[in-house]
């Protein structure tokens, strides 16, 4: 099968805000981001005419690429224990449901900001400025998570990405034509989740062919594949029928989730700094697995990159 990779003949770039939607654009990509959740809603590859982001069919899964903060996954009893007090927190945190402010923009760059408020403090009692920075450079989009500590104590938190990529890329293909290719050939072992979404302590090997993990509609029947000790820091979505590729590089993220709703035409590649709780007794936030922190007056940053080639 042939895919049109003809280069655009006219050079131009634009940053446009249409109502509540920000668009970054160059010769290669057009990326749309909405203020709710600072969530990408489109990654359109202009040379091939392919939309690479899942278009949030509400009958299947009504998200595109939610940003996860201040927790990743579920917390026991849907609570965070901070300084001896329990705070209600929903799965994956409140950022994905919050409206961000666009505080800076250029033709290929935008910063979205979520500042602490009375509402956030009822779930996460810290003073902060959580920023998501989008930077377009050629056929690559870098997403940076920045947390500015405005409190008088260290902030403990988790953060992660959940972009869903449409698979197959074209109507002529099938989901099973695709595979995930890891940066390195290594044994894969997923950490098992209970029906409630908590780690059970059990692991299971994941079958691969060298560096390749074939995509099937039943790969995620038992929920997400969660890897905690990967050597690979890059995963690519590839087809057996052409060379067009989408890759995610995550040098600063030691945890990786892969997921799709069983039978759906997408796959999520999810770099995480944090993870769901394990079954058992709740722990104070500073003792949670993979928890991050930023010191008083400190700034935390971690970035991942999506590239289309």
N, C-alpha and C positions, 0 to 999 in steps of 0.2 A: 504494500500500500504506500502511495506517495503522499507526503505532506508538503505543502507549499512553504518553503523557507526563503522566498525572495526578500531581499532587504528593502526596506523603505527607501524611496529615492529622494524624498524631501526631508531635510532636517528641521525639526521644530520641537519645542517643549512647551508645556503649559501647566500651570497650577490654577485650578478653578474651584470655587466653592459654589455649589448649586444648592441654595437653601441650606440644608443641614448636611450635605454630602461634600467631602473633600476629594478631589481627584488629582493624582500625580501622574504625569505622562511624559514620555520621551519617544524616541523612534521605535523602541522595542516593547515597552509595557505601558499599559494604562491601569492604574490601581485606584480603586475607590474605597473610601473609608468613611464610616458613619460615626457621629459623635456618641451614639449609644454604644457603650463598651469600647469606644475607639476601635471598632471591629471592621476589618476589611470585608467588603462585600463583593469585590471583583479583582481578579488578576488576569487581565486580558493581554494575550501575546499578539501584538499587531502584525508581525510578519506572517504568522500562520493563520491568524484569525481565530485562535482557540481561546475560550474562556477556561481558565484553570481552577477557579474556585467554585466549590459546590454552591448552588444557588438557593439553598435553604428552603427546600420544599417542606412546608409546614406539616404535610401529612406523613413525612418520613423523619426529618430532623431539621428543626427550624433555626439553625445557626449556620454561619459561614466560617468564622475563625475567631471564636471567643478568646478573650484574654483572661487569664486566671489569676486572681489576686483578691485577698491576701492569703488564700489557701489554694492548694491543688488537690482535687479529689474531695472525698467526704471526711468529715470529722465525726468521731463517736458522739452520739447524742445530739449531733448537729450543733456542737458547742466548741468554743475555744476557751481554754483555761488560761487566764492572764492575771497574774498577781493575786491569785486566790479567788478570782471571780469567774463565773461562767458567762460567756457572751454567745448569743445565738448567731450561727453562721451557716449559710446555705452551701451546698456542694459547689466547689470551684470558686466560692467567694462572691462578693458583691460588685466587683468592677465590671463584669460583663453586662450587668443590669443598670449601671450608672451612666449618666450623661457627662461626657468629658468636654472640656473647653479647648478649642484650638488656640494655642498661645503663640505659635510661630509658624510661618509658612514661607516657602520659596517655590520655584517651579518644580522641584523634585524632592521637596523636604517638608515635613510637617511634624509638629509636636502637639500631642494631646495631653491634657493635664486633668487629673482628678485630685482635688485637695480635700483634706479631712474636713468633716462637717458634723453637725449634730447627728445626722443619720449614720454616717460611718462610725462615729464614736460609740454608738449603741451596739455595734457589732465588733469593733476593733478599736480599742480606746487609745489610739495614738494620734499625734499631730504629724501630718506628712503631706508631701506632694508626690503623687505617683504619676509618672510621665511615660508615655509611649511615643517613641520617635520613629518615624518612617522615612527612609532615605533611599531614593531610587538612583541607581548608577548602572547605566547600560541595561543589560537583561537581568540584573540582580536587584532585589529589594532587601534591605537590611532593616530589621525591627529591633529596637533597643528598649529594654525596660530600665527605667531610672526611678529610684526611690530616694527622695530627699528627706532626711530626718529633721523635722521641725519640733521634735519633742525634747524633753529634758531627761530622757533615758534611752537606752538602745531600743530599737524596734526589731521584733522577731516576726518573720513573715515567710510565705512561699509565693512563688510566681511561676507562671508557665504559659505556653502557647497551645492552641488547639485548632490549627487551620485544617480545613477539610478540602481536599483536592478532588476535582471531578475526574472520575475514571469510568469508562474509557475517555480518551481525549476527543475522539471523533465517533460519529454514529455508526461507521462501518465496522468498528471493532467491538470486541467483547471484553468484559471485566477480566476474564481468564487469560487474555492476551498479555496481561501486565504482570510485572513483578517489582518488588522492592530490592534494590541493590545497595548493600552496605559498603561502607568505605573499606572495611577489612574483612577478610574471611575469618570467622570466629564462631565458636559454638554459641547458640542463642538459648537462653533459659528465661522463661517468663515467670513472673511472680503472680501467683493465683489470687483472684479476688473472690470474696463471698458474694452471694446474691444481693447483699446490702452495699457492696462496693468497698469493703475493707479487706486488707491483706490477711490471708489465712496462715501465712508462714510456710505454705507449700510452694514448690516450684515445679515447672514442667519443661522439658526440652522442646524446642521448636525446630522442626525439620527444615533444612535449607539445601539448596544445590550450590555449593561453593559460597559465594557472597550473595546469592539470590534467594529471596523469599517469594514464592509464587503467590499471587493474589487469587483468592477464590471467594465465592459468596458465603462460604461457611467458615472462613478463617477466624472470624470473631464471634462465633456462636457462644463461646464461654466468656464473653466480654473482652476488654482490651488486652493486648499483649504489652506487658510492662517489663522493661529491661533496666536493671540498676547498675550493671557493671560492664557496660559496653566499652570496647576499645574504639569502635567506630564513632566518629563525630560528624558523619555525613551519611544521609540516606537519599537515594534517588528513586523516582518512579519512572520505570522504563517499560517499553512495549517490545514484544517479539516481532512487531511488524514494521517498525520504523525507528529512527534515531532521536526523535523529539523527546526531550527529557525535562522533568521538573525535579530539582534537588533541594534538600534542606540541610544546611550546615549549622551546627550548634556547638561550637568549641567550648562554651562556658557552662553547658548543661549536662550533668552526669546522668540524669535520668531521662528515659525516652518512653513515651507511650505510642502505640499504634492501635487504631480503632476504626471501625465502621459499624454502623447499624447493620446487622445481618441482612444481606440481600440488597443493600443500597449501593448506588453507583458513585461512591466516593471512598477515599481513605484519608484518615487523619494521621499526620506525622507531628508528634507533640513533644517538643523539648520542655523539660520540667526542671525547676529548682525547688523541690518539694514533692510530696506525694500524699496519697490517702493514708488515714490511720490504719493500724493493724488491729485485729480483733483483740479484745481484752479491756483493760482499764484505761480511761482517758489519762493523758499526760499533760503537764503544763506546757505551754507553747514552746518554751525554750528547750524542752526535751523531745519534741516531735522529730520524727525521722526526717533527715535532709533539710531541717529548718535553716533559714538564712537570717542574717541580722545585719543591721547598719547602726553604727555607733552615733552618739550624740554629735550633732553638726556634720554627720557624715553623708556621703552620697554613694548609693549602690548602683552599678550598671551591669547589665548582661545582654548580649545581642545574639541573634540568629539571622541567617540569610536564606532567602528563597531565590533560586536562580532558574531561569528557563533557557534551555539551549536546544 
